[in-house]
Amino acid sequence: MLLKTRGIPYKINEPIVGRVTRNHLCQNLNEILISEHEISYDKSYKAIVTKLDIESYKTETPSVYSVQTFDHLADGDIIVINANGIINTLYRIHSHQNFLLTTERCNSNCLMCSQPPRDRDDIPYFFSIYKQLIPLIPKDCKEIGITGGEPTLLGELFFELLELIKTQLPNTEVHCLTNGRTFAWNNIGNKLGEMNFSRLMLGIPLYSDFYQTHDYIVQAKNAFNQTMQGLYNLANNRQRIEIRIVLHKQTIPRLTKLAKYIYKNLPFVEHIAFMGLEYQGYTPYNIDKLWIDPTEYMTELTEAAEFLSSRRMNVSIYNLQLCLMPRSLWKFTKKSISDWKNIYLKECSKCAMIEYCGGLFASSEKMHSENIKAFEEKVLL
């Protein structure tokens, strides 16, 4: 799914955030007009986006001309027009899987990171964008994600962002992906607790019960100890926590031990997610260290999931296909892959269970299990 397009900028000196409309009679200054036709001079739009050539007409309204395509944009979507003519989709009105990328910086460097960190000062840019975006998001938005990089590297701006969401979107559930390490410092965890933000869930990875394995996977010294201390500080501040475990060659050998460790040491977590590997970012470069066919770790996954579930802990399995799993695990599976990068293979098109299966990442076309096979008949879940 396309989330970016570009054209020739005109009178755009700083990023412009607004809602998409194709209504030429619009009088809302938060609206950005999408037009394939000539329009008369009109100051009522925040900006204009058109496929027409820049010489077709002149206007004093900030504009982007000769846009490659905007067919992916629906009325009500929220976009940002950058000074270089790049147009990014920030919020899709018909999707429940919108997210805020707060920074590409990170204090970890995970072997399988799908969004490899970049050491550049992007925090002011993203924060200024989201200050404009969040008040425009519909109040009936069910859920929004916060991701990175590492969102807590925003420092004080992290809490300002959360406060803005809490105030502007009072009914929206917020899921924040963080490595949890920053919360090892008491003042950070305490400040989050003082916000009393009950709609916030923190998704934190824990890849092993053995500190050296976790530190190796995230490529950061002392990361395990910081993460564990962060988890305890968050628990002391009554924060909602999800543990995330990516399944690959480094995590599988101690998976059952990790499940037991979580039960014994982290009984306060609200959810545990076992996640299939995404062939993106660093993963292709580290594939020899990471790849194991999912069918080869089903024994370990079954033991870990059933152990936690039998002790009344909330367990889910993400990013894995039904045909690769024993039916005893189907009850844990969720359709978890974001709609803009979710695909099904040619083999899947003839599967009788396709409507129940979460499919694959788009990047999985290049690397996936050879055991994916269509079901000829529907099977009871």
N, C-alpha and C positions, 0 to 999 in steps of 0.2 A: 504494500500500500504506500502511495506517495505521500510524504509529509513535507516536501520542500519543492519549491519552484523558484524561478528567477526571471528578471527582466531588466530593462534599462531604467534606473532611478531618475526622478526629476523633482527637484526642490525637497529632497529628503536629507536632512542633516543629522538626524538622530533616529533611533528605532521608534516606530509607530505601532501601537497595539490597538486592535479594534475588532469588532464583530463583522463577519462577512454578510453582505446583503446584495441582492440583485434587483432590489426595488429602487427604481429611479426617482420615486417620489419621497424617498426617505428623508426625514428631517432630524435624525438622531446623530449628534456629533461623535458618538462612539462607533459609528458604522463606517466600514470600508466598502466602497462600491466595487463590485465585480461587473465589468461590462465588456461586451463584444461589439458594441455599437458606439457611434459618435454620441457625445452628450454635450449639452450646453454648459457654459461656465456655471458652477454651483459651489458655494462654500459650505454647504450643509453636510458634506462628507468629511470624515477625518482624513481619508486618502482615497485614491482611485487606482484600481488595478485593471489593466486592459491588454488585449492581444494586439491592439492597433499599433501602428507605427507612430513614433513620437511626433512626426510631422503632420499627422492626420488632424490634430486639433491642439490648441493650447489652452491651458487652464492654470490658474494660480494655486489650485489645490495640489498638495503633494501627490505624486503619481508614480506608478511603475508601468512602463510601456513595453510592447513586444514581449509579453510574458509567454513563456514556452507552453504552459498549460495551467489551467485552474479547474479542470474537470473534477478533481478530487475534493474540492472545497464545497461544502454545503452551507446554505444560509444558516447563520447562527454559530458557525465555527468561529474561533478566535485565532487571529494570526498576528504575527509581527513582521513588519516590513523593515528591513535593515537598509542602512545608507548605501550599501553596495548593490542593492536591488534583489537580494535574496529574501524570499518570503517563506517563513517557517510556520507550520501549523502548531499552535500551542494547545488548543482545546478543540476536540471534535464533539459536536453536539449530539451525535448519534452513537457515541461510544461510551462504555463504562470503564474504559481502561486508559484514562488520561493520567499524565504524570508531569511533574516538574523536575527537570534536570537542573540541579542547583549549582553544580560545579563539576569539572572533569578532573579536579585534583583529588588525590587520595593518599592516605598514609599507609596503605597496604598496596601490594602489587601481585595479586593472586594469579596463580598459574593459569587459571581458566577464565580470567576476567573477560566478560563480553564487551565491556566499555573501558578499554585500557586508559589509565590515567594520563593526563597531560599536565605538565608543570607550567601553567600560564595563569595569569591573574584574570580569571573570567568571572569571579564572584560579583564584582560591581555591576557587570553587564546583566547577568542572569537575575540578580536581585531587583534591578531597576525594571526589568521586563515583567517580573511577577508582581511587583507592586501595582502595575497597570492592569495585569491580567486578572488577578484574583477577584477584584470587585465586579468584573464583567461576567464571571462564571455564573451560570444559572443557580439560583438558591436551592433547586431540587436535585443538584448534583449528588449522586449517591456515594461515590468514592473517588478519591484522588490520591495518586502516589507521589512520593518524594524520593528522588534517587540521585545518584552521582556517578562517579566519584564518591566522595564521602561528605554527606550533607553537613555534618557537625563542624567541618572545617570553615563554615561560614562564621563561626564564633557567635557574637551577639546577634548578627543578622539571622542566624538560624532560629533563634527564639522570636525575633521580630516577624519572620515568615510564618511561624506557627501561630503567633498571636493574630496575624492578619487573617489566616485561614479560619481560625477559631471564631473570629468576630464576623467575618464576611460570609462564611459558609457554615452556619450553625447546625445544619443537619447532615453534613458530609463526613463520612468516615475517611480517615487519613492513614495511609500505610507508608511508613518511612523505612527505606532500606539503609542500614548503617552497619558498619563493622563493630559498633559498640565500644570501641576502645577509648574514645573521648570520655565516656561516662565513668571511667575508672577514677576520675577526679571528682571528689564528693560535691564540689560546688556546682558542677555541670549537672549531675543527676538531681541534686537538690533544687536547682532552678527549674528543671523540667517538672519536678513534682509540684512546685509552687504554682505552676500554670493551671493545674487541675484540668487537664485536657483529656477527658475520658474517651474521646473519639479517636485518639491517636494510638496506633499499633506500631511497634518497632520490630522490624524484621532483621535479625542478627545472625550471621553465620557462625557455626561451631562445627569444625570439620573433623575433630578427633578428641578423644579423652586423654590423649598423650600430647603434651605441650609441644614437643619437637615436630610432630607430624603437622599439627595445626600451623605452627610458625613457618614450616617449610612451604606449605600450600599457599599461605598468604604472603610469603616472602618478606616477613617482618619479624625481627627479633622481639621477644617478650610479648608478642601479640596475644597468645593464649591467656597469659596471666592478666593482661589488661582487659581482654574481653570478659573473662570470668568476673573480675572485680567490677567491671561496668555492669554486668548482668545483676550482680548482688546490689549495687547501688541503685539501679533502676527498680528492682524489686522492693527495696526499702522505701522507695518513693511511690510505690503502688502503680507502677507503669505496666502497660500491657505489652507482652513480649512474645514474639514468634521466633523459634529457632529454625534456621535454614541449613540444610545439609546437601551439598551438591555431590552426586554419585559419580565417582570415577575411580581410577586405579589406586589413587592415594587414600581415598576414604573408605573403600569397601573392606579391606582386611580387618578393621577394628569397628565396623559399623554396629554390630550387636553390642560390643563393649561400650560404644558411645551412647547407644540407646539406654543402657543400664546406668551409665554415668549421668545422663540427663534426668532420669527418673529419681535417682538418689540425691543429686546435687542441685537440680533446677526444677523442683516439683511445682513451682509457681508459674511456669511458662504457660501461655494460653494455647499455643499451637506449635506443632513440629511439622515441618515440610521437608520431605525427601524429594530432591529435584534432579531430573535428568540433565545431562550435560548439553550445553549449547555450543555448536561449532561456529564460534564467532570470536573476534578479538584475539586474545592470546592463545586460545585453545588450538587452532591449527598449528601454531609454532611449537606447542608443547604436547602434541597429540600422542607421542610415544610414551610420555609420562602419565597420560590421562585416560586414553581410550581403553575401554573394556566393553564388550558387547553386553547390553542390558540382560540378555538371556543368561549370561554367565554369572550374574550376581543376584539372581532372584532368591536363592536360598538365604543369603545374608539380609536382603531387603525384607523378606517375609519374616524372618526371625526378629528383626529390629522393629518393624511396624506392628507386628502382633504383640510383642512384648509391651510396647508402650500403650497400645490400644487396650490390652487386657487389664491395664492398670489405670484405665479411665483417663488417659491423656489423649488429647485431640490430635489426630494424625492425618496428614494428607500426602498424596504422591502427585507430583507435578511433572509435566513434560515427557511422560512416558506413554507409549501406545498400548492399548488393550491386548493386542495380539502377542506382545512380548512378555506378558505377565500371567501368572497363574490366576485363576478366577477368584481365589481367596483374597487377592489384593485389589480387585476391582472396586470394592466398596470404599477404598481410600482415594481413588483417582479423581482428579479435578481437571476441568478444562482451564488451563492456566496460562497458555501462551497468548501474549497480546495479539489482538486481532490484526494489527498492521504487519506482523511478521509470522503469521500462522498459515501453514499450508498443509495439503494432503498429497501424498505421492500418487502416481498413476495407478499403482496397485490398490490404493485406498478407495479409488472411485467405484470399485465394484464390491466394496465391503458392506455387508448387511448391518454392521455395527458402527458405521461411520458417524452417525448422529450422536453416539455416546462417547466417542473417542476424541481426545483433545488434539490429535494431529501432531505435527512436527513444526520446529522452527524452519523458516525459509532457508536458513543456512544449512539445514540437514540434507538438502538435495545433494550436497557435495560429500556428506559423510553421515551414514546412518546404518542401523543394524541390517544385516542381510536376511534377518529372520522375519521382517515385516511381511505379513501375509493376510490377505482379505478373508474375513469370515463369509462363508457361503450362505449361512442362515443366521437369523437373530438368535442371540443367547440371552437368557434371563440374567439381569444384573444381580 
